[in-house]
Amino acid sequence: MKTLFKDILATFVFAVLARLAHGGLSVPAVLDTWWPFALGALAAGAVIFAFGHDGTTWRSGVIVWGLCAVVGLKIWAFRHGEIPHISFIIVATIMSGLLILGWRGVERLLAKRT
């Protein structure tokens, strides 16, 4: 459950950073950007839980990252009636990956230090 919370938090940070980069840093704007990607992270959490995987592994992180990006971008496309611009797809995919895999990497490094 902690893992799912961290992934949802990572998608929230992603949304805040996106809104900072593109203006409109209001609560409604952040939530509007966040929820599609959070749904992807929730779907991934369900998949990971269903298969009994440890959510802290790199493999689980890649599952979360993939579903987060795909679901988030598909919802965006549906809501806007068009395919997102390639630059948006690239940046959203890379940034969500950095944040979702990043906290796992930080935890792994900290565990090795102790």
DSSP file (Angstrom, degrees, kcal/mol; ACC not computed):
  #  RESIDUE AA STRUCTURE BP1 BP2  ACC     N-H-->O    O-->H-N    N-H-->O    O-->H-N    TCO  KAPPA ALPHA  PHI   PSI    X-CA   Y-CA   Z-CA
    1    1 A M     >        0   0    0      0, 0.0     4,-2.1     0, 0.0     5,-0.1   0.000 360.0 360.0 360.0 -36.0    0.0    0.0    0.0
    2    2 A K  H  >  +     0   0    0      1,-0.2     4,-2.3     2,-0.2     5,-0.2   0.878 360.0  54.5 -63.0 -36.2    2.9    2.3    0.7
    3    3 A T  H  > S+     0   0    0      2,-0.2     4,-2.3     1,-0.2    -1,-0.2   0.927 107.0  49.0 -63.7 -45.5    4.2    1.7   -2.8
    4    4 A L  H  > S+     0   0    0      1,-0.2     4,-2.6     2,-0.2     5,-0.2   0.906 110.4  51.9 -61.4 -41.7    0.9    2.7   -4.4
    5    5 A F  H  X S+     0   0    0     -4,-2.1     4,-2.7     1,-0.2    -1,-0.2   0.919 109.6  49.4 -60.6 -43.1    0.9    5.9   -2.3
    6    6 A K  H  X S+     0   0    0     -4,-2.3     4,-2.3     2,-0.2    -1,-0.2   0.880 111.2  49.2 -65.2 -37.6    4.4    6.7   -3.5
    7    7 A D  H  X S+     0   0    0     -4,-2.3     4,-2.0     2,-0.2    -1,-0.2   0.908 112.0  47.9 -67.5 -41.0    3.4    6.1   -7.1
    8    8 A I  H  X S+     0   0    0     -4,-2.6     4,-1.7     2,-0.2    -2,-0.2   0.903 112.3  50.2 -64.7 -40.4    0.3    8.3   -6.7
    9    9 A L  H  X S+     0   0    0     -4,-2.7     4,-2.6    -5,-0.2    -2,-0.2   0.897 107.7  53.9 -63.3 -40.1    2.5   11.0   -5.1
   10   10 A A  H  X S+     0   0    0     -4,-2.3     4,-2.2     1,-0.2    -2,-0.2   0.894 108.4  49.0 -61.5 -40.1    5.0   10.7   -7.9
   11   11 A T  H  X S+     0   0    0     -4,-2.0     4,-2.1     2,-0.2    -1,-0.2   0.835 109.7  52.7 -69.3 -30.5    2.2   11.3  -10.5
   12   12 A F  H  X S+     0   0    0     -4,-1.7     4,-2.5     2,-0.2    -2,-0.2   0.923 108.8  48.4 -68.3 -43.7    1.1   14.3   -8.4
   13   13 A V  H  X S+     0   0    0     -4,-2.6     4,-2.8     1,-0.2     5,-0.2   0.912 109.8  54.2 -60.2 -41.8    4.6   15.8   -8.4
   14   14 A F  H  X S+     0   0    0     -4,-2.2     4,-2.4     1,-0.2    -2,-0.2   0.929 109.1  47.7 -55.5 -47.5    4.6   15.2  -12.2
   15   15 A A  H  X S+     0   0    0     -4,-2.1     4,-2.4     2,-0.2    -2,-0.2   0.899 111.5  49.8 -63.9 -41.6    1.3   17.1  -12.5
   16   16 A V  H  X S+     0   0    0     -4,-2.5     4,-2.5     2,-0.2    -2,-0.2   0.934 112.3  47.5 -63.0 -45.7    2.7   20.0  -10.4
   17   17 A L  H  X S+     0   0    0     -4,-2.8     4,-2.1     1,-0.2    -2,-0.2   0.892 111.5  51.4 -62.3 -39.6    5.9   20.2  -12.4
   18   18 A A  H  X S+     0   0    0     -4,-2.4     4,-1.5    -5,-0.2    -1,-0.2   0.917 111.5  46.5 -63.5 -43.0    3.9   20.1  -15.7
   19   19 A R  H  X S+     0   0    0     -4,-2.4     4,-0.8     1,-0.2    -2,-0.2   0.868 110.3  53.4 -69.1 -35.5    1.6   23.0  -14.5
   20   20 A L  H  < S+     0   0    0     -4,-2.5     3,-0.4     1,-0.2    -1,-0.2   0.904 111.5  46.4 -62.3 -39.9    4.7   25.0  -13.4
   21   21 A A  H  < S+     0   0    0     -4,-2.1    -1,-0.2     1,-0.2    -2,-0.2   0.781 123.8  32.2 -72.7 -27.3    6.2   24.6  -16.8
   22   22 A H  H  < S-     0   0    0     -4,-1.5    -1,-0.2     1,-0.3    -2,-0.2   0.202 109.5-113.8-120.2  15.6    3.0   25.5  -18.7
   23   23 A G  S  < S+     0   0    0     -4,-0.8    -1,-0.3    -3,-0.4     3,-0.1   0.064  79.4  95.3  76.1 168.6    1.3   28.0  -16.4
   24   24 A G        +     0   0    0      1,-0.2     2,-2.1    -4,-0.1    -4,-0.1   0.912  40.4 175.4  78.6  44.9   -1.9   27.5  -14.5
   25   25 A L        +     0   0    0     -6,-0.2     2,-0.3     4,-0.1    -1,-0.2  -0.410  33.4 127.3 -83.0  63.9   -0.6   26.4  -11.1
   26   26 A S  S  > S-     0   0    0     -2,-2.1     4,-2.7    -3,-0.1     5,-0.2  -0.765  74.3-107.6-111.0 163.7   -4.0   26.4   -9.5
   27   27 A V  H  > S+     0   0    0     -2,-0.3     4,-2.7     1,-0.2     5,-0.2   0.937 120.0  47.9 -58.1 -48.5   -5.6   23.5   -7.6
   28   28 A P  H  > S+     0   0    0      0, 0.0     4,-2.3     0, 0.0    -1,-0.2   0.903 112.5  49.6 -60.9 -38.4   -8.1   22.7  -10.4
   29   29 A A  H  > S+     0   0    0      2,-0.2     4,-1.7     1,-0.2    -2,-0.2   0.923 112.8  46.2 -66.0 -43.6   -5.4   22.9  -13.1
   30   30 A V  H  X S+     0   0    0     -4,-2.7     4,-2.5     1,-0.2    -1,-0.2   0.933 114.5  47.4 -64.0 -45.8   -3.1   20.5  -11.1
   31   31 A L  H  X S+     0   0    0     -4,-2.7     4,-2.3    -5,-0.2    -2,-0.2   0.876 109.3  54.5 -63.9 -37.1   -5.9   18.1  -10.4
   32   32 A D  H  < S+     0   0    0     -4,-2.3    -1,-0.2    -5,-0.2    -2,-0.2   0.862 114.7  40.2 -64.2 -36.2   -7.0   18.2  -14.1
   33   33 A T  H  X S+     0   0    0     -4,-1.7     4,-0.6    -5,-0.2    -2,-0.2   0.842 117.9  49.6 -77.6 -35.3   -3.5   17.2  -15.2
   34   34 A W  H >X S+     0   0    0     -4,-2.5     4,-2.4    -5,-0.2     3,-0.6   0.904  93.5  66.9 -75.0 -45.6   -3.0   14.7  -12.4
   35   35 A W  H 3X S+     0   0    0     -4,-2.3     4,-2.2     1,-0.2     5,-0.2   0.807  96.8  52.6 -59.8 -37.6   -6.1   12.4  -12.4
   36   36 A P  H 3> S+     0   0    0      0, 0.0     4,-1.3     0, 0.0    -1,-0.2   0.918 115.5  41.9 -63.3 -38.8   -5.5   10.7  -15.8
   37   37 A F  H <X S+     0   0    0     -3,-0.6     4,-2.0    -4,-0.6    -2,-0.2   0.847 111.6  55.4 -74.9 -34.0   -2.0    9.7  -14.8
   38   38 A A  H  X S+     0   0    0     -4,-2.4     4,-2.5     2,-0.2    -1,-0.2   0.880 104.2  54.8 -64.6 -37.3   -3.1    8.7  -11.3
   39   39 A L  H  X S+     0   0    0     -4,-2.2     4,-2.6    -5,-0.2    -1,-0.2   0.898 106.8  51.4 -61.7 -39.6   -5.7    6.4  -12.8
   40   40 A G  H  X S+     0   0    0     -4,-1.3     4,-2.2    28,-0.2    28,-0.2   0.906 110.1  48.3 -62.5 -41.5   -2.9    4.7  -14.7
   41   41 A A  H  X S+     0   0    0     -4,-2.0     4,-2.3     2,-0.2    -2,-0.2   0.882 111.2  50.7 -66.5 -38.1   -0.9    4.3  -11.5
   42   42 A L  H  X S+     0   0    0     -4,-2.5     4,-2.0     2,-0.2    -2,-0.2   0.911 109.5  50.4 -64.9 -42.1   -3.9    2.9   -9.7
   43   43 A A  H  X S+     0   0    0     -4,-2.6     4,-2.0     1,-0.2    -2,-0.2   0.914 111.3  48.9 -61.4 -42.5   -4.5    0.4  -12.6
   44   44 A A  H  X S+     0   0    0     -4,-2.2     4,-2.9     1,-0.2     5,-0.2   0.891 107.6  54.7 -64.5 -39.1   -0.9   -0.7  -12.4
   45   45 A G  H  X S+     0   0    0     -4,-2.3     4,-2.5     1,-0.2    -1,-0.2   0.892 107.7  50.1 -60.4 -39.4   -1.2   -1.0   -8.6
   46   46 A A  H  X S+     0   0    0     -4,-2.0     4,-2.6     2,-0.2    -1,-0.2   0.898 111.6  48.2 -65.2 -40.5   -4.1   -3.4   -9.1
   47   47 A V  H  X S+     0   0    0     -4,-2.0     4,-1.8     2,-0.2    -2,-0.2   0.938 113.2  47.0 -64.6 -46.8   -2.1   -5.4  -11.7
   48   48 A I  H  <>S+     0   0    0     -4,-2.9     5,-2.2     1,-0.2     4,-0.3   0.918 114.8  46.5 -61.8 -44.3    0.9   -5.6   -9.3
   49   49 A F  H ><5S+     0   0    0     -4,-2.5     3,-1.3    -5,-0.2    -1,-0.2   0.913 109.0  55.1 -63.5 -43.9   -1.3   -6.6   -6.4
   50   50 A A  H 3<5S+     0   0    0     -4,-2.6    -1,-0.2     1,-0.3    -2,-0.2   0.840 112.6  42.6 -60.7 -34.4   -3.2   -9.2   -8.4
   51   51 A F  T 3<5S-     0   0    0     -4,-1.8    -1,-0.3    -5,-0.1    -2,-0.2   0.391 111.5-120.5 -95.0   3.6    0.0  -11.0   -9.4
   52   52 A G  T < 5 +     0   0    0     -3,-1.3    -3,-0.2    -4,-0.3     2,-0.1   0.748  55.6 158.4  68.9  25.1    1.5  -10.7   -5.9
   53   53 A H      < -     0   0    0     -5,-2.2     2,-0.7    -6,-0.2    -1,-0.2  -0.469  50.2-109.8 -80.9 153.0    4.6   -8.7   -7.0
   54   54 A D    >   -     0   0    0     -2,-0.1     3,-1.6     1,-0.1     6,-0.3  -0.740  26.0-146.0 -77.5 118.6    6.6   -6.5   -4.6
   55   55 A G  T 3  S+     0   0    0     -2,-0.7    -1,-0.1     1,-0.3     9,-0.1   0.555  89.3  67.9 -67.3  -7.8    5.8   -3.0   -5.7
   56   56 A T  T 3  S+     0   0    0      4,-0.1    -1,-0.3     5,-0.0    52,-0.1   0.541  78.1 101.7 -91.2  -5.6    9.2   -1.7   -4.9
   57   57 A T  S <> S-     0   0    0     -3,-1.6     4,-2.2     1,-0.1     5,-0.1  -0.305  81.8-117.5 -77.3 162.2   11.1   -3.7   -7.6
   58   58 A W  H  > S+     0   0    0      2,-0.2     4,-2.5     1,-0.2     5,-0.2   0.891 116.1  57.1 -62.1 -40.2   12.3   -2.2  -10.9
   59   59 A R  H  > S+     0   0    0      1,-0.2     4,-1.8     2,-0.2    -1,-0.2   0.928 108.6  45.3 -58.1 -46.7   10.0   -4.6  -12.8
   60   60 A S  H  > S+     0   0    0     -6,-0.3     4,-2.6     1,-0.2    -1,-0.2   0.894 110.7  54.9 -63.5 -39.3    7.0   -3.2  -10.8
   61   61 A G  H  X S+     0   0    0     -4,-2.2     4,-2.9     1,-0.2    -2,-0.2   0.885 106.4  50.4 -61.4 -39.5    8.2    0.3  -11.5
   62   62 A V  H  X S+     0   0    0     -4,-2.5     4,-2.8     2,-0.2    -1,-0.2   0.883 109.7  51.2 -67.1 -37.6    8.3   -0.3  -15.2
   63   63 A I  H  X S+     0   0    0     -4,-1.8     4,-2.5     2,-0.2     5,-0.3   0.939 113.2  45.0 -62.4 -46.7    4.7   -1.7  -15.1
   64   64 A V  H  X S+     0   0    0     -4,-2.6     4,-2.9     2,-0.2     5,-0.2   0.940 114.1  49.3 -62.5 -47.0    3.5    1.4  -13.2
   65   65 A W  H  X S+     0   0    0     -4,-2.9     4,-2.6     2,-0.2     5,-0.2   0.934 112.6  47.2 -58.3 -48.4    5.4    3.7  -15.5
   66   66 A G  H  X S+     0   0    0     -4,-2.8     4,-2.7     1,-0.2     5,-0.3   0.941 116.6  41.6 -61.6 -49.2    4.0    2.1  -18.6
   67   67 A L  H  X S+     0   0    0     -4,-2.5     4,-2.6    -5,-0.2     5,-0.5   0.887 113.5  54.1 -67.6 -37.4    0.4    2.1  -17.5
   68   68 A C  H  X S+     0   0    0     -4,-2.9     4,-2.1    -5,-0.3   -28,-0.2   0.947 114.4  40.6 -60.0 -49.0    0.7    5.5  -16.0
   69   69 A A  H  X S+     0   0    0     -4,-2.6     4,-2.5    -5,-0.2     5,-0.3   0.938 119.0  44.5 -67.1 -47.6    2.0    7.0  -19.3
   70   70 A V  H  X S+     0   0    0     -4,-2.7     4,-2.4    -5,-0.2     5,-0.2   0.953 118.4  41.5 -65.2 -50.5   -0.4    5.0  -21.6
   71   71 A V  H  X S+     0   0    0     -4,-2.6     4,-2.6    -5,-0.3     5,-0.2   0.941 116.6  49.4 -63.6 -46.7   -3.5    5.5  -19.6
   72   72 A G  H  X S+     0   0    0     -4,-2.1     4,-2.1    -5,-0.5    -2,-0.2   0.918 114.9  43.3 -59.0 -45.3   -2.8    9.2  -18.9
   73   73 A L  H  X S+     0   0    0     -4,-2.5     4,-2.5    -5,-0.2    -1,-0.2   0.851 113.0  52.2 -72.1 -33.9   -2.0   10.0  -22.5
   74   74 A K  H  X S+     0   0    0     -4,-2.4     4,-2.5    -5,-0.3    -2,-0.2   0.913 110.8  47.5 -67.4 -41.5   -5.0    8.0  -23.8
   75   75 A I  H  X S+     0   0    0     -4,-2.6     4,-2.8    -5,-0.2     5,-0.2   0.921 111.5  51.5 -64.3 -41.8   -7.4    9.8  -21.4
   76   76 A W  H  X S+     0   0    0     -4,-2.1     4,-2.1    -5,-0.2     6,-0.2   0.941 111.1  47.8 -58.1 -47.3   -5.8   13.1  -22.5
   77   77 A A  H  X>S+     0   0    0     -4,-2.5     4,-1.4     1,-0.2     5,-1.2   0.907 112.9  48.2 -61.1 -43.2   -6.3   12.2  -26.2
   78   78 A F  H  <5S+     0   0    0     -4,-2.5     3,-0.2     1,-0.2    -1,-0.2   0.925 112.9  47.6 -62.9 -45.5  -10.0   11.2  -25.5
   79   79 A R  H  <5S+     0   0    0     -4,-2.8    -1,-0.2     1,-0.2    -2,-0.2   0.831 120.2  37.7 -66.6 -32.8  -10.7   14.4  -23.6
   80   80 A H  H  <5S-     0   0    0     -4,-2.1    -1,-0.2     2,-0.3    -2,-0.2   0.521 102.5-127.7 -98.9  -6.7   -9.2   16.6  -26.2
   81   81 A G  T  <5S+     0   0    0     -4,-1.4     2,-0.3    -3,-0.2    -3,-0.2   0.749  78.2  76.2  68.6  24.1  -10.3   14.7  -29.3
   82   82 A E  S   <S-     0   0    0     -5,-1.2    -2,-0.3    -6,-0.2    -1,-0.2  -0.988  87.9 -93.8-157.5 159.5   -6.8   14.5  -30.8
   83   83 A I        -     0   0    0     -2,-0.3     3,-0.1     1,-0.1    -9,-0.1  -0.599  52.9-106.6 -74.4 135.0   -3.5   12.7  -30.4
   84   84 A P        -     0   0    0      0, 0.0    -1,-0.1     0, 0.0    -7,-0.0  -0.244  42.0 -92.0 -60.1 151.8   -1.1   14.6  -28.1
   85   85 A H    >>  -     0   0    0      1,-0.1     4,-2.1    -3,-0.1     3,-0.7  -0.343  36.0-115.7 -60.9 145.5    1.8   16.3  -29.8
   86   86 A I  H 3> S+     0   0    0      1,-0.3     4,-2.5     2,-0.2     5,-0.2   0.829 115.5  56.9 -56.6 -35.2    4.9   14.1  -30.0
   87   87 A S  H 3> S+     0   0    0      2,-0.2     4,-2.6     1,-0.2    -1,-0.3   0.895 107.4  48.5 -65.4 -37.7    6.8   16.5  -27.7
   88   88 A F  H <> S+     0   0    0     -3,-0.7     4,-2.8     2,-0.2     5,-0.3   0.919 111.0  50.5 -65.9 -43.5    4.1   16.1  -25.0
   89   89 A I  H  X S+     0   0    0     -4,-2.1     4,-2.1     2,-0.2    -2,-0.2   0.927 113.8  45.2 -59.7 -45.2    4.2   12.3  -25.3
   90   90 A I  H  X S+     0   0    0     -4,-2.5     4,-2.6     2,-0.2     5,-0.2   0.948 116.5  43.5 -65.0 -49.9    8.0   12.3  -25.0
   91   91 A V  H  X S+     0   0    0     -4,-2.6     4,-2.9     1,-0.2     5,-0.3   0.922 115.2  48.4 -65.5 -44.1    8.2   14.7  -22.0
   92   92 A A  H  X S+     0   0    0     -4,-2.8     4,-2.1    -5,-0.2     5,-0.2   0.903 114.2  47.2 -63.1 -40.5    5.2   13.1  -20.2
   93   93 A T  H  X S+     0   0    0     -4,-2.1     4,-1.8    -5,-0.3    -2,-0.2   0.927 116.2  43.1 -67.4 -45.2    6.7    9.6  -20.7
   94   94 A I  H  X S+     0   0    0     -4,-2.6     4,-2.7    -5,-0.2    -2,-0.2   0.938 116.3  46.3 -67.7 -47.0   10.2   10.6  -19.6
   95   95 A M  H  X S+     0   0    0     -4,-2.9     4,-2.1    -5,-0.2     5,-0.2   0.913 113.1  48.3 -66.0 -42.0    9.2   12.7  -16.6
   96   96 A S  H  X S+     0   0    0     -4,-2.1     4,-2.8    -5,-0.3     5,-0.3   0.905 113.2  49.9 -64.8 -37.8    6.7   10.1  -15.3
   97   97 A G  H  X>S+     0   0    0     -4,-1.8     4,-2.7    -5,-0.2     5,-0.5   0.920 108.6  51.5 -64.3 -43.8    9.4    7.5  -15.6
   98   98 A L  H  X5S+     0   0    0     -4,-2.7     4,-1.3     1,-0.2    -1,-0.2   0.906 116.4  40.7 -59.8 -41.3   12.0    9.5  -13.8
   99   99 A L  H  X5S+     0   0    0     -4,-2.1     4,-1.5     2,-0.2    -2,-0.2   0.909 118.4  44.1 -76.2 -42.1    9.6   10.1  -10.9
  100  100 A I  H  X5S+     0   0    0     -4,-2.8     4,-0.6    -5,-0.2    -2,-0.2   0.906 125.8  32.6 -72.3 -41.3    8.1    6.6  -10.7
  101  101 A L  H  X5S+     0   0    0     -4,-2.7     4,-2.2    -5,-0.3    -1,-0.2   0.784 111.8  67.8 -81.4 -27.3   11.4    4.8  -11.1
  102  102 A G  H  X<S+     0   0    0     -4,-1.3     4,-2.5    -5,-0.5     5,-0.2   0.899  96.9  49.0 -61.7 -44.9   13.3    7.6   -9.3
  103  103 A W  H  X S+     0   0    0     -4,-1.5     4,-2.3     1,-0.2    -1,-0.2   0.862 110.8  52.5 -66.8 -31.5   11.8    7.0   -5.8
  104  104 A R  H  X S+     0   0    0     -4,-0.6     4,-2.2     2,-0.2    -1,-0.2   0.912 110.2  48.2 -66.7 -41.0   12.6    3.3   -6.2
  105  105 A G  H  X S+     0   0    0     -4,-2.2     4,-2.4     2,-0.2    -2,-0.2   0.906 110.9  50.0 -64.9 -41.9   16.2    4.1   -7.0
  106  106 A V  H  X S+     0   0    0     -4,-2.5     4,-2.7     2,-0.2     5,-0.2   0.930 111.5  48.8 -62.4 -45.7   16.5    6.5   -4.1
  107  107 A E  H  X S+     0   0    0     -4,-2.3     4,-2.3     1,-0.2    -1,-0.2   0.899 110.8  51.1 -61.1 -39.8   15.1    3.9   -1.7
  108  108 A R  H  X S+     0   0    0     -4,-2.2     4,-1.6     2,-0.2    -1,-0.2   0.911 111.3  47.3 -64.5 -42.7   17.5    1.2   -3.1
  109  109 A L  H  X S+     0   0    0     -4,-2.4     4,-1.3     1,-0.2    -2,-0.2   0.915 112.5  49.4 -64.6 -43.0   20.5    3.5   -2.6
  110  110 A L  H  X S+     0   0    0     -4,-2.7     4,-0.9     1,-0.2    -2,-0.2   0.877 108.1  53.9 -65.0 -37.1   19.4    4.4    0.9
  111  111 A A  H  < S+     0   0    0     -4,-2.3     3,-0.3     1,-0.2    -1,-0.2   0.858 107.2  51.5 -65.6 -34.5   18.9    0.7    1.8
  112  112 A K  H  < S+     0   0    0     -4,-1.6    -1,-0.2     1,-0.2    -2,-0.2   0.794 105.0  57.1 -71.6 -27.9   22.5    0.0    0.6
  113  113 A R  H  <        0   0    0     -4,-1.3    -1,-0.2     1,-0.2    -2,-0.2   0.734 360.0 360.0 -75.8 -22.6   23.9    2.7    2.8
  114  114 A T     <        0   0    0     -4,-0.9    -1,-0.2    -3,-0.3    -2,-0.2   0.446 360.0 360.0-100.3 360.0   22.4    1.3    6.0
